[in-house]
Amino acid sequence: MTVTDLGVMLSLVGATGSAIVSYVVPGFLYFYTFKDHLDKDMAPWKVYASLLQGCVGLVIIPVCLTFIFL
């Protein structure tokens, strides 16, 4: 595979990879780990905030990819 500009490839990988590692994976991992413990002495807002963080990460990825190609 031939690539004329490696900067575009690195920006695509960086936009998707950094958003996944920073927002999506930690948010959904926390949510799926602690969603069954909501009835205990946990603060339920933390679990729902982690779900929101994962969803925001899924929104950030297409936004970043859009700005790369504009």
All heavy atoms as TSV, in Angstrom:
chain	resi	resn	atom	element	x	y	z
A	1	MET	N	N	0.852	-1.166	0.000
A	1	MET	CA	C	0.000	0.000	0.000
A	1	MET	C	C	0.901	1.233	0.000
A	1	MET	O	O	1.823	1.351	0.800
A	1	MET	CB	C	-0.904	-0.037	1.225
A	1	MET	CG	C	-1.898	1.047	1.276
A	1	MET	SD	S	-2.899	0.920	2.757
A	1	MET	CE	C	-4.403	0.405	2.043
A	2	THR	N	N	0.618	2.141	-0.862
A	2	THR	CA	C	1.436	3.335	-0.990
A	2	THR	C	C	0.673	4.537	-0.440
A	2	THR	O	O	-0.481	4.764	-0.772
A	2	THR	CB	C	1.769	3.593	-2.471
A	2	THR	OG1	O	2.204	2.382	-3.058
A	2	THR	CG2	C	2.842	4.625	-2.602
A	3	VAL	N	N	1.371	5.277	0.396
A	3	VAL	CA	C	0.788	6.477	0.986
A	3	VAL	C	C	1.692	7.648	0.643
A	3	VAL	O	O	2.893	7.604	0.871
A	3	VAL	CB	C	0.669	6.331	2.515
A	3	VAL	CG1	C	0.115	7.598	3.126
A	3	VAL	CG2	C	-0.186	5.134	2.866
A	4	THR	N	N	1.103	8.686	0.073
A	4	THR	CA	C	1.914	9.838	-0.312
A	4	THR	C	C	2.145	10.782	0.864
A	4	THR	O	O	3.171	11.440	0.930
A	4	THR	CB	C	1.240	10.614	-1.453
A	4	THR	OG1	O	-0.063	11.003	-1.040
A	4	THR	CG2	C	1.130	9.743	-2.693
A	5	ASP	N	N	1.196	10.859	1.786
A	5	ASP	CA	C	1.327	11.751	2.931
A	5	ASP	C	C	1.060	10.962	4.205
A	5	ASP	O	O	-0.084	10.602	4.512
A	5	ASP	CB	C	0.344	12.910	2.814
A	5	ASP	CG	C	0.551	13.965	3.882
A	5	ASP	OD1	O	1.603	13.929	4.558
A	5	ASP	OD2	O	-0.335	14.822	4.041
A	6	LEU	N	N	2.101	10.676	4.938
A	6	LEU	CA	C	1.966	9.897	6.163
A	6	LEU	C	C	1.285	10.686	7.271
A	6	LEU	O	O	0.701	10.107	8.190
A	6	LEU	CB	C	3.354	9.429	6.634
A	6	LEU	CG	C	3.385	8.348	7.691
A	6	LEU	CD1	C	2.646	7.114	7.225
A	6	LEU	CD2	C	4.808	8.025	8.063
A	7	GLY	N	N	1.282	12.001	7.174
A	7	GLY	CA	C	0.637	12.839	8.181
A	7	GLY	C	C	-0.861	12.615	8.262
A	7	GLY	O	O	-1.450	12.652	9.339
A	8	VAL	N	N	-1.491	12.367	7.126
A	8	VAL	CA	C	-2.935	12.100	7.120
A	8	VAL	C	C	-3.224	10.785	7.827
A	8	VAL	O	O	-4.160	10.679	8.619
A	8	VAL	CB	C	-3.478	12.082	5.669
A	8	VAL	CG1	C	-4.933	11.669	5.644
A	8	VAL	CG2	C	-3.294	13.423	5.017
A	9	MET	N	N	-2.420	9.777	7.559
A	9	MET	CA	C	-2.621	8.478	8.210
A	9	MET	C	C	-2.413	8.591	9.717
A	9	MET	O	O	-3.170	8.020	10.504
A	9	MET	CB	C	-1.660	7.433	7.625
A	9	MET	CG	C	-1.956	7.083	6.194
A	9	MET	SD	S	-3.623	6.482	5.927
A	9	MET	CE	C	-3.623	5.010	6.898
A	10	LEU	N	N	-1.391	9.308	10.130
A	10	LEU	CA	C	-1.140	9.467	11.563
A	10	LEU	C	C	-2.240	10.269	12.244
A	10	LEU	O	O	-2.594	9.987	13.394
A	10	LEU	CB	C	0.220	10.122	11.782
A	10	LEU	CG	C	1.427	9.260	11.446
A	10	LEU	CD1	C	2.712	10.077	11.589
A	10	LEU	CD2	C	1.477	8.037	12.320
A	11	SER	N	N	-2.797	11.243	11.555
A	11	SER	CA	C	-3.890	12.008	12.155
A	11	SER	C	C	-5.157	11.170	12.273
A	11	SER	O	O	-5.906	11.301	13.244
A	11	SER	CB	C	-4.150	13.284	11.361
A	11	SER	OG	O	-4.563	12.979	10.058
A	12	LEU	N	N	-5.412	10.294	11.312
A	12	LEU	CA	C	-6.571	9.398	11.403
A	12	LEU	C	C	-6.427	8.419	12.554
A	12	LEU	O	O	-7.361	8.205	13.333
A	12	LEU	CB	C	-6.754	8.632	10.091
A	12	LEU	CG	C	-7.209	9.425	8.892
A	12	LEU	CD1	C	-7.207	8.564	7.635
A	12	LEU	CD2	C	-8.583	9.988	9.127
A	13	VAL	N	N	-5.261	7.829	12.657
A	13	VAL	CA	C	-5.012	6.886	13.754
A	13	VAL	C	C	-5.045	7.598	15.094
A	13	VAL	O	O	-5.607	7.093	16.071
A	13	VAL	CB	C	-3.660	6.169	13.535
A	13	VAL	CG1	C	-3.265	5.357	14.748
A	13	VAL	CG2	C	-3.727	5.281	12.312
A	14	GLY	N	N	-4.500	8.790	15.158
A	14	GLY	CA	C	-4.498	9.549	16.406
A	14	GLY	C	C	-5.884	10.000	16.824
A	14	GLY	O	O	-6.234	9.959	17.998
A	15	ALA	N	N	-6.689	10.415	15.862
A	15	ALA	CA	C	-8.038	10.878	16.182
A	15	ALA	C	C	-8.907	9.745	16.713
A	15	ALA	O	O	-9.649	9.920	17.685
A	15	ALA	CB	C	-8.684	11.505	14.955
A	16	THR	N	N	-8.812	8.592	16.099
A	16	THR	CA	C	-9.636	7.477	16.553
A	16	THR	C	C	-9.042	6.800	17.778
A	16	THR	O	O	-9.753	6.533	18.751
A	16	THR	CB	C	-9.820	6.443	15.435
A	16	THR	OG1	O	-8.541	6.011	14.977
A	16	THR	CG2	C	-10.618	7.015	14.298
A	17	GLY	N	N	-7.765	6.556	17.748
A	17	GLY	CA	C	-7.132	5.825	18.853
A	17	GLY	C	C	-7.136	6.581	20.165
A	17	GLY	O	O	-7.419	6.005	21.226
A	18	SER	N	N	-6.836	7.857	20.121
A	18	SER	CA	C	-6.793	8.612	21.374
A	18	SER	C	C	-8.173	8.789	21.983
A	18	SER	O	O	-8.331	8.732	23.201
A	18	SER	CB	C	-6.143	9.970	21.148
A	18	SER	OG	O	-6.935	10.753	20.280
A	19	ALA	N	N	-9.193	8.974	21.143
A	19	ALA	CA	C	-10.560	9.101	21.675
A	19	ALA	C	C	-11.043	7.779	22.261
A	19	ALA	O	O	-11.704	7.758	23.304
A	19	ALA	CB	C	-11.505	9.576	20.589
A	20	ILE	N	N	-10.700	6.683	21.606
A	20	ILE	CA	C	-11.110	5.374	22.128
A	20	ILE	C	C	-10.425	5.078	23.449
A	20	ILE	O	O	-11.066	4.651	24.415
A	20	ILE	CB	C	-10.831	4.278	21.082
A	20	ILE	CG1	C	-11.819	4.394	19.931
A	20	ILE	CG2	C	-10.919	2.891	21.707
A	20	ILE	CD1	C	-11.531	3.479	18.778
A	21	VAL	N	N	-9.123	5.313	23.516
A	21	VAL	CA	C	-8.367	4.997	24.734
A	21	VAL	C	C	-8.709	5.962	25.869
A	21	VAL	O	O	-8.759	5.568	27.035
A	21	VAL	CB	C	-6.848	5.023	24.427
A	21	VAL	CG1	C	-6.021	4.955	25.685
A	21	VAL	CG2	C	-6.490	3.876	23.511
A	22	SER	N	N	-8.987	7.212	25.555
A	22	SER	CA	C	-9.207	8.212	26.598
A	22	SER	C	C	-10.652	8.292	27.086
A	22	SER	O	O	-10.888	8.562	28.263
A	22	SER	CB	C	-8.807	9.593	26.084
A	22	SER	OG	O	-7.458	9.598	25.726
A	23	TYR	N	N	-11.611	8.082	26.203
A	23	TYR	CA	C	-13.010	8.305	26.560
A	23	TYR	C	C	-13.863	7.037	26.515
A	23	TYR	O	O	-14.577	6.733	27.460
A	23	TYR	CB	C	-13.641	9.351	25.623
A	23	TYR	CG	C	-13.086	10.724	25.799
A	23	TYR	CD1	C	-12.170	11.255	24.896
A	23	TYR	CD2	C	-13.464	11.504	26.871
A	23	TYR	CE1	C	-11.655	12.520	25.062
A	23	TYR	CE2	C	-12.952	12.771	27.050
A	23	TYR	CZ	C	-12.049	13.266	26.134
A	23	TYR	OH	O	-11.538	14.525	26.300
A	24	VAL	N	N	-13.819	6.332	25.404
A	24	VAL	CA	C	-14.771	5.246	25.184
A	24	VAL	C	C	-14.496	4.052	26.092
A	24	VAL	O	O	-15.384	3.603	26.824
A	24	VAL	CB	C	-14.772	4.827	23.696
A	24	VAL	CG1	C	-15.702	3.664	23.467
A	24	VAL	CG2	C	-15.157	6.007	22.819
A	25	VAL	N	N	-13.290	3.541	26.054
A	25	VAL	CA	C	-12.974	2.336	26.829
A	25	VAL	C	C	-13.110	2.561	28.334
A	25	VAL	O	O	-13.777	1.761	29.008
A	25	VAL	CB	C	-11.577	1.790	26.446
A	25	VAL	CG1	C	-11.159	0.675	27.366
A	25	VAL	CG2	C	-11.584	1.307	25.015
A	26	PRO	N	N	-12.537	3.611	28.923
A	26	PRO	CA	C	-12.719	3.780	30.371
A	26	PRO	C	C	-14.172	4.006	30.774
A	26	PRO	O	O	-14.618	3.464	31.794
A	26	PRO	CB	C	-11.877	5.011	30.715
A	26	PRO	CG	C	-10.923	5.164	29.611
A	26	PRO	CD	C	-11.592	4.612	28.399
A	27	GLY	N	N	-14.912	4.756	29.984
A	27	GLY	CA	C	-16.299	5.028	30.330
A	27	GLY	C	C	-17.162	3.779	30.313
A	27	GLY	O	O	-17.878	3.475	31.277
A	28	PHE	N	N	-17.088	3.019	29.228
A	28	PHE	CA	C	-17.912	1.811	29.140
A	28	PHE	C	C	-17.413	0.709	30.059
A	28	PHE	O	O	-18.205	-0.082	30.570
A	28	PHE	CB	C	-17.983	1.322	27.695
A	28	PHE	CG	C	-18.843	2.184	26.823
A	28	PHE	CD1	C	-18.433	2.544	25.560
A	28	PHE	CD2	C	-20.075	2.640	27.263
A	28	PHE	CE1	C	-19.224	3.332	24.746
A	28	PHE	CE2	C	-20.873	3.431	26.467
A	28	PHE	CZ	C	-20.448	3.781	25.201
A	29	LEU	N	N	-16.108	0.635	30.281
A	29	LEU	CA	C	-15.580	-0.371	31.201
A	29	LEU	C	C	-16.058	-0.121	32.623
A	29	LEU	O	O	-16.477	-1.055	33.326
A	29	LEU	CB	C	-14.051	-0.375	31.150
A	29	LEU	CG	C	-13.346	-1.473	31.932
A	29	LEU	CD1	C	-13.680	-2.830	31.358
A	29	LEU	CD2	C	-11.859	-1.257	31.923
A	30	TYR	N	N	-16.040	1.115	33.058
A	30	TYR	CA	C	-16.548	1.447	34.389
A	30	TYR	C	C	-18.043	1.164	34.482
A	30	TYR	O	O	-18.526	0.627	35.473
A	30	TYR	CB	C	-16.275	2.913	34.715
A	30	TYR	CG	C	-16.577	3.285	36.140
A	30	TYR	CD1	C	-15.601	3.186	37.119
A	30	TYR	CD2	C	-17.841	3.729	36.519
A	30	TYR	CE1	C	-15.868	3.520	38.438
A	30	TYR	CE2	C	-18.127	4.064	37.832
A	30	TYR	CZ	C	-17.130	3.950	38.782
A	30	TYR	OH	O	-17.415	4.271	40.083
A	31	PHE	N	N	-18.775	1.519	33.430
A	31	PHE	CA	C	-20.219	1.300	33.454
A	31	PHE	C	C	-20.547	-0.188	33.545
A	31	PHE	O	O	-21.351	-0.602	34.383
A	31	PHE	CB	C	-20.867	1.897	32.205
A	31	PHE	CG	C	-22.339	1.616	32.117
A	31	PHE	CD1	C	-23.231	2.286	32.932
A	31	PHE	CD2	C	-22.827	0.678	31.228
A	31	PHE	CE1	C	-24.596	2.030	32.857
A	31	PHE	CE2	C	-24.182	0.416	31.148
A	31	PHE	CZ	C	-25.064	1.093	31.970
A	32	TYR	N	N	-19.925	-1.002	32.701
A	32	TYR	CA	C	-20.240	-2.431	32.716
A	32	TYR	C	C	-19.694	-3.139	33.944
A	32	TYR	O	O	-20.207	-4.187	34.323
A	32	TYR	CB	C	-19.728	-3.101	31.443
A	32	TYR	CG	C	-20.589	-2.778	30.246
A	32	TYR	CD1	C	-20.068	-2.106	29.154
A	32	TYR	CD2	C	-21.930	-3.122	30.223
A	32	TYR	CE1	C	-20.854	-1.795	28.067
A	32	TYR	CE2	C	-22.734	-2.816	29.148
A	32	TYR	CZ	C	-22.192	-2.156	28.069
A	32	TYR	OH	O	-22.984	-1.845	27.000
A	33	THR	N	N	-18.693	-2.574	34.587
A	33	THR	CA	C	-18.171	-3.183	35.808
A	33	THR	C	C	-19.079	-2.921	36.992
A	33	THR	O	O	-19.316	-3.807	37.817
A	33	THR	CB	C	-16.761	-2.640	36.107
A	33	THR	OG1	O	-15.910	-2.923	34.991
A	33	THR	CG2	C	-16.184	-3.290	37.346
A	34	PHE	N	N	-19.615	-1.719	37.105
A	34	PHE	CA	C	-20.345	-1.336	38.309
A	34	PHE	C	C	-21.848	-1.165	38.108
A	34	PHE	O	O	-22.535	-0.728	39.036
A	34	PHE	CB	C	-19.766	-0.037	38.872
A	34	PHE	CG	C	-18.372	-0.208	39.382
A	34	PHE	CD1	C	-17.312	0.346	38.697
A	34	PHE	CD2	C	-18.126	-0.935	40.525
A	34	PHE	CE1	C	-16.015	0.185	39.160
A	34	PHE	CE2	C	-16.842	-1.099	40.993
A	34	PHE	CZ	C	-15.785	-0.539	40.307
A	35	LYS	N	N	-22.402	-1.509	36.960
A	35	LYS	CA	C	-23.833	-1.307	36.755
A	35	LYS	C	C	-24.679	-2.236	37.623
A	35	LYS	O	O	-25.809	-1.906	37.958
A	35	LYS	CB	C	-24.205	-1.473	35.291
A	35	LYS	CG	C	-24.139	-2.898	34.794
A	35	LYS	CD	C	-24.579	-2.982	33.367
A	35	LYS	CE	C	-24.474	-4.430	32.907
A	35	LYS	NZ	N	-24.898	-4.598	31.554
A	36	ASP	N	N	-24.148	-3.385	38.023
A	36	ASP	CA	C	-24.898	-4.314	38.867
A	36	ASP	C	C	-24.853	-3.928	40.337
A	36	ASP	O	O	-25.584	-4.499	41.140
A	36	ASP	CB	C	-24.365	-5.731	38.692
A	36	ASP	CG	C	-24.560	-6.245	37.277
A	36	ASP	OD1	O	-25.528	-5.803	36.622
A	36	ASP	OD2	O	-23.746	-7.063	36.820
A	37	HIS	N	N	-24.017	-2.978	40.705
A	37	HIS	CA	C	-23.859	-2.578	42.099
A	37	HIS	C	C	-24.569	-1.263	42.406
A	37	HIS	O	O	-24.242	-0.595	43.375
A	37	HIS	CB	C	-22.375	-2.441	42.446
A	37	HIS	CG	C	-21.610	-3.709	42.214
A	37	HIS	ND1	N	-21.720	-4.796	43.025
A	37	HIS	CD2	C	-20.733	-4.051	41.243
A	37	HIS	CE1	C	-20.946	-5.764	42.574
A	37	HIS	NE2	N	-20.334	-5.338	41.487
A	38	LEU	N	N	-25.536	-0.891	41.608
A	38	LEU	CA	C	-26.218	0.384	41.813
A	38	LEU	C	C	-27.079	0.391	43.073
A	38	LEU	O	O	-27.321	1.435	43.654
A	38	LEU	CB	C	-27.093	0.717	40.607
A	38	LEU	CG	C	-26.349	1.194	39.375
A	38	LEU	CD1	C	-27.312	1.358	38.217
A	38	LEU	CD2	C	-25.638	2.501	39.656
A	39	ASP	N	N	-27.534	-0.763	43.508
A	39	ASP	CA	C	-28.412	-0.798	44.668
A	39	ASP	C	C	-27.645	-0.756	45.987
A	39	ASP	O	O	-28.234	-0.600	47.032
A	39	ASP	CB	C	-29.286	-2.047	44.633
A	39	ASP	CG	C	-28.468	-3.326	44.510
A	39	ASP	OD1	O	-27.258	-3.235	44.230
A	39	ASP	OD2	O	-29.052	-4.410	44.685
A	40	LYS	N	N	-26.348	-0.842	45.936
A	40	LYS	CA	C	-25.545	-0.825	47.149
A	40	LYS	C	C	-25.230	0.617	47.557
A	40	LYS	O	O	-25.944	1.531	47.212
A	40	LYS	CB	C	-24.265	-1.614	46.903
A	40	LYS	CG	C	-24.537	-3.002	46.371
A	40	LYS	CD	C	-24.022	-4.037	47.274
A	40	LYS	CE	C	-24.254	-5.439	46.897
A	40	LYS	NZ	N	-24.916	-5.961	45.877
A	41	ASP	N	N	-24.184	0.820	48.284
A	41	ASP	CA	C	-23.834	2.148	48.802
A	41	ASP	C	C	-23.078	3.006	47.793
A	41	ASP	O	O	-22.375	3.929	48.176
A	41	ASP	CB	C	-22.990	1.997	50.068
A	41	ASP	CG	C	-23.781	1.392	51.199
A	41	ASP	OD1	O	-25.004	1.585	51.205
A	41	ASP	OD2	O	-23.175	0.736	52.058
A	42	MET	N	N	-23.206	2.697	46.514
A	42	MET	CA	C	-22.529	3.481	45.487
A	42	MET	C	C	-23.350	4.698	45.091
A	42	MET	O	O	-24.572	4.677	45.166
A	42	MET	CB	C	-22.305	2.643	44.231
A	42	MET	CG	C	-21.034	1.865	44.225
A	42	MET	SD	S	-20.847	1.078	42.641
A	42	MET	CE	C	-20.491	2.466	41.636
A	43	ALA	N	N	-22.668	5.691	44.653
A	43	ALA	CA	C	-23.357	6.859	44.093
A	43	ALA	C	C	-23.732	6.530	42.647
A	43	ALA	O	O	-22.855	6.280	41.823
A	43	ALA	CB	C	-22.445	8.067	44.145
A	44	PRO	N	N	-25.009	6.484	42.320
A	44	PRO	CA	C	-25.398	6.087	40.955
A	44	PRO	C	C	-24.985	7.099	39.891
A	44	PRO	O	O	-24.852	6.749	38.728
A	44	PRO	CB	C	-26.920	5.962	41.029
A	44	PRO	CG	C	-27.324	6.753	42.215
A	44	PRO	CD	C	-26.165	6.733	43.169
A	45	TRP	N	N	-24.725	8.337	40.285
A	45	TRP	CA	C	-24.339	9.334	39.292
A	45	TRP	C	C	-22.988	9.013	38.672
A	45	TRP	O	O	-22.742	9.363	37.519
A	45	TRP	CB	C	-24.339	10.735	39.894
A	45	TRP	CG	C	-23.298	10.965	40.947
A	45	TRP	CD1	C	-23.424	10.768	42.278
A	45	TRP	CD2	C	-21.967	11.416	40.733
A	45	TRP	NE1	N	-22.261	11.065	42.920
A	45	TRP	CE2	C	-21.332	11.479	41.990
A	45	TRP	CE3	C	-21.245	11.788	39.607
A	45	TRP	CZ2	C	-20.014	11.865	42.156
A	45	TRP	CZ3	C	-19.920	12.191	39.773
A	45	TRP	CH2	C	-19.338	12.224	41.028
A	46	LYS	N	N	-22.113	8.319	39.410
A	46	LYS	CA	C	-20.810	7.954	38.855
A	46	LYS	C	C	-20.955	6.953	37.717
A	46	LYS	O	O	-20.258	7.029	36.706
A	46	LYS	CB	C	-19.907	7.374	39.933
A	46	LYS	CG	C	-19.418	8.372	40.936
A	46	LYS	CD	C	-18.479	7.702	41.914
A	46	LYS	CE	C	-17.978	8.669	42.950
A	46	LYS	NZ	N	-17.059	8.015	43.894
A	47	VAL	N	N	-21.862	6.013	37.894
A	47	VAL	CA	C	-22.068	4.998	36.865
A	47	VAL	C	C	-22.669	5.633	35.614
A	47	VAL	O	O	-22.241	5.354	34.491
A	47	VAL	CB	C	-22.969	3.867	37.409
A	47	VAL	CG1	C	-23.259	2.844	36.335
A	47	VAL	CG2	C	-22.333	3.208	38.615
A	48	TYR	N	N	-23.643	6.511	35.807
A	48	TYR	CA	C	-24.261	7.158	34.655
A	48	TYR	C	C	-23.336	8.200	34.022
A	48	TYR	O	O	-23.392	8.427	32.811
A	48	TYR	CB	C	-25.593	7.775	35.047
A	48	TYR	CG	C	-26.600	6.717	35.454
A	48	TYR	CD1	C	-27.170	6.724	36.710
A	48	TYR	CD2	C	-26.946	5.696	34.573
A	48	TYR	CE1	C	-28.076	5.735	37.079
A	48	TYR	CE2	C	-27.845	4.713	34.937
A	48	TYR	CZ	C	-28.407	4.744	36.187
A	48	TYR	OH	O	-29.293	3.770	36.534
A	49	ALA	N	N	-22.475	8.804	34.808
A	49	ALA	CA	C	-21.482	9.730	34.246
A	49	ALA	C	C	-20.470	8.985	33.383
A	49	ALA	O	O	-20.014	9.501	32.362
A	49	ALA	CB	C	-20.777	10.488	35.361
A	50	SER	N	N	-20.127	7.769	33.791
A	50	SER	CA	C	-19.208	6.985	32.973
A	50	SER	C	C	-19.855	6.569	31.660
A	50	SER	O	O	-19.193	6.535	30.616
A	50	SER	CB	C	-18.732	5.757	33.744
A	50	SER	OG	O	-19.785	4.847	33.931
A	51	LEU	N	N	-21.150	6.266	31.689
A	51	LEU	CA	C	-21.863	5.958	30.453
A	51	LEU	C	C	-21.907	7.184	29.546
A	51	LEU	O	O	-21.717	7.080	28.334
A	51	LEU	CB	C	-23.275	5.476	30.772
A	51	LEU	CG	C	-24.144	5.085	29.589
A	51	LEU	CD1	C	-23.541	3.905	28.846
A	51	LEU	CD2	C	-25.541	4.760	30.057
A	52	LEU	N	N	-22.126	8.345	30.128
A	52	LEU	CA	C	-22.114	9.586	29.353
A	52	LEU	C	C	-20.739	9.844	28.748
A	52	LEU	O	O	-20.623	10.262	27.596
A	52	LEU	CB	C	-22.528	10.758	30.239
A	52	LEU	CG	C	-22.517	12.129	29.590
A	52	LEU	CD1	C	-23.580	12.201	28.507
A	52	LEU	CD2	C	-22.726	13.203	30.623
A	53	GLN	N	N	-19.687	9.557	29.506
A	53	GLN	CA	C	-18.326	9.742	28.998
A	53	GLN	C	C	-18.072	8.844	27.794
A	53	GLN	O	O	-17.483	9.276	26.806
A	53	GLN	CB	C	-17.306	9.425	30.090
A	53	GLN	CG	C	-15.885	9.486	29.615
A	53	GLN	CD	C	-14.897	9.066	30.688
A	53	GLN	OE1	O	-15.243	8.952	31.851
A	53	GLN	NE2	N	-13.678	8.829	30.288
A	54	GLY	N	N	-18.518	7.598	27.848
A	54	GLY	CA	C	-18.346	6.700	26.712
A	54	GLY	C	C	-19.116	7.162	25.492
A	54	GLY	O	O	-18.613	7.106	24.362
A	55	CYS	N	N	-20.331	7.650	25.703
A	55	CYS	CA	C	-21.135	8.134	24.580
A	55	CYS	C	C	-20.556	9.414	23.984
A	55	CYS	O	O	-20.575	9.598	22.753
A	55	CYS	CB	C	-22.566	8.353	25.032
A	55	CYS	SG	S	-23.433	6.828	25.425
A	56	VAL	N	N	-20.038	10.285	24.821
A	56	VAL	CA	C	-19.385	11.498	24.317
A	56	VAL	C	C	-18.152	11.123	23.497
A	56	VAL	O	O	-17.868	11.736	22.460
A	56	VAL	CB	C	-19.027	12.449	25.473
A	56	VAL	CG1	C	-18.077	13.540	25.034
A	56	VAL	CG2	C	-20.283	13.052	26.057
A	57	GLY	N	N	-17.435	10.116	23.923
A	57	GLY	CA	C	-16.295	9.647	23.147
A	57	GLY	C	C	-16.692	9.134	21.785
A	57	GLY	O	O	-15.980	9.344	20.792
A	58	LEU	N	N	-17.857	8.487	21.698
A	58	LEU	CA	C	-18.333	8.014	20.395
A	58	LEU	C	C	-18.764	9.168	19.498
A	58	LEU	O	O	-18.786	9.037	18.276
A	58	LEU	CB	C	-19.502	7.038	20.591
A	58	LEU	CG	C	-19.131	5.691	21.201
A	58	LEU	CD1	C	-20.376	4.855	21.430
A	58	LEU	CD2	C	-18.136	4.948	20.322
A	59	VAL	N	N	-19.098	10.297	20.082
A	59	VAL	CA	C	-19.435	11.484	19.297
A	59	VAL	C	C	-18.162	12.221	18.876
A	59	VAL	O	O	-18.083	12.789	17.778
A	59	VAL	CB	C	-20.373	12.416	20.100
A	59	VAL	CG1	C	-20.567	13.755	19.415
A	59	VAL	CG2	C	-21.709	11.728	20.330
A	60	ILE	N	N	-17.160	12.200	19.731
A	60	ILE	CA	C	-15.909	12.909	19.449
A	60	ILE	C	C	-15.193	12.316	18.236
A	60	ILE	O	O	-14.607	13.055	17.437
A	60	ILE	CB	C	-14.996	12.895	20.689
A	60	ILE	CG1	C	-15.558	13.833	21.744
A	60	ILE	CG2	C	-13.564	13.268	20.349
A	60	ILE	CD1	C	-14.810	13.804	23.047
A	61	ILE	N	N	-15.260	11.018	18.069
A	61	ILE	CA	C	-14.528	10.361	16.971
A	61	ILE	C	C	-14.973	10.880	15.604
A	61	ILE	O	O	-14.128	11.328	14.810
A	61	ILE	CB	C	-14.645	8.830	17.077
A	61	ILE	CG1	C	-13.915	8.335	18.319
A	61	ILE	CG2	C	-14.081	8.151	15.831
A	61	ILE	CD1	C	-14.130	6.880	18.629
A	62	PRO	N	N	-16.268	10.862	15.257
A	62	PRO	CA	C	-16.624	11.399	13.934
A	62	PRO	C	C	-16.396	12.899	13.793
A	62	PRO	O	O	-16.100	13.379	12.691
A	62	PRO	CB	C	-18.107	11.061	13.769
A	62	PRO	CG	C	-18.545	10.397	14.988
A	62	PRO	CD	C	-17.402	10.240	15.907
A	63	VAL	N	N	-16.510	13.622	14.894
A	63	VAL	CA	C	-16.241	15.068	14.817
A	63	VAL	C	C	-14.772	15.311	14.470
A	63	VAL	O	O	-14.452	16.131	13.598
A	63	VAL	CB	C	-16.629	15.762	16.141
A	63	VAL	CG1	C	-16.119	17.187	16.188
A	63	VAL	CG2	C	-18.129	15.730	16.340
A	64	CYS	N	N	-13.885	14.603	15.122
A	64	CYS	CA	C	-12.451	14.759	14.827
A	64	CYS	C	C	-12.128	14.323	13.409
A	64	CYS	O	O	-11.329	14.970	12.713
A	64	CYS	CB	C	-11.626	13.947	15.823
A	64	CYS	SG	S	-11.645	14.598	17.494
A	65	LEU	N	N	-12.727	13.231	12.964
A	65	LEU	CA	C	-12.473	12.781	11.591
A	65	LEU	C	C	-13.019	13.763	10.571
A	65	LEU	O	O	-12.422	13.950	9.513
A	65	LEU	CB	C	-13.087	11.392	11.390
A	65	LEU	CG	C	-12.432	10.256	12.163
A	65	LEU	CD1	C	-13.204	8.965	11.958
A	65	LEU	CD2	C	-10.983	10.091	11.777
A	66	THR	N	N	-14.110	14.406	10.899
A	66	THR	CA	C	-14.662	15.425	9.992
A	66	THR	C	C	-13.710	16.610	9.864
A	66	THR	O	O	-13.469	17.111	8.765
A	66	THR	CB	C	-16.024	15.906	10.499
A	66	THR	OG1	O	-16.908	14.791	10.587
A	66	THR	CG2	C	-16.620	16.941	9.570
A	67	PHE	N	N	-13.142	17.045	11.002
A	67	PHE	CA	C	-12.224	18.180	10.949
A	67	PHE	C	C	-10.913	17.850	10.248
A	67	PHE	O	O	-10.249	18.740	9.719
A	67	PHE	CB	C	-11.944	18.707	12.351
A	67	PHE	CG	C	-13.056	19.551	12.898
A	67	PHE	CD1	C	-13.651	19.243	14.102
A	67	PHE	CD2	C	-13.521	20.656	12.204
A	67	PHE	CE1	C	-14.679	20.012	14.609
A	67	PHE	CE2	C	-14.552	21.435	12.688
A	67	PHE	CZ	C	-15.133	21.114	13.902
A	68	ILE	N	N	-10.542	16.585	10.234
A	68	ILE	CA	C	-9.324	16.200	9.505
A	68	ILE	C	C	-9.521	16.381	8.005
A	68	ILE	O	O	-8.636	16.865	7.301
A	68	ILE	CB	C	-8.940	14.743	9.833
A	68	ILE	CG1	C	-8.417	14.665	11.269
A	68	ILE	CG2	C	-7.883	14.219	8.875
A	68	ILE	CD1	C	-8.182	13.252	11.754
A	69	PHE	N	N	-10.696	16.014	7.513
A	69	PHE	CA	C	-10.927	16.048	6.067
A	69	PHE	C	C	-11.451	17.381	5.555
A	69	PHE	O	O	-11.603	17.571	4.353
A	69	PHE	CB	C	-11.886	14.926	5.666
A	69	PHE	CG	C	-11.251	13.574	5.763
A	69	PHE	CD1	C	-11.697	12.648	6.686
A	69	PHE	CD2	C	-10.201	13.229	4.940
A	69	PHE	CE1	C	-11.108	11.416	6.783
A	69	PHE	CE2	C	-9.606	11.987	5.023
A	69	PHE	CZ	C	-10.059	11.078	5.955
A	70	LEU	N	N	-11.764	18.311	6.437
A	70	LEU	CA	C	-12.228	19.637	5.980
A	70	LEU	C	C	-11.096	20.546	5.620
A	70	LEU	O	O	-10.050	20.604	5.955
A	70	LEU	CB	C	-13.101	20.293	7.044
A	70	LEU	CG	C	-14.472	19.689	7.216
A	70	LEU	CD1	C	-15.260	20.463	8.272
A	70	LEU	CD2	C	-15.245	19.711	5.924
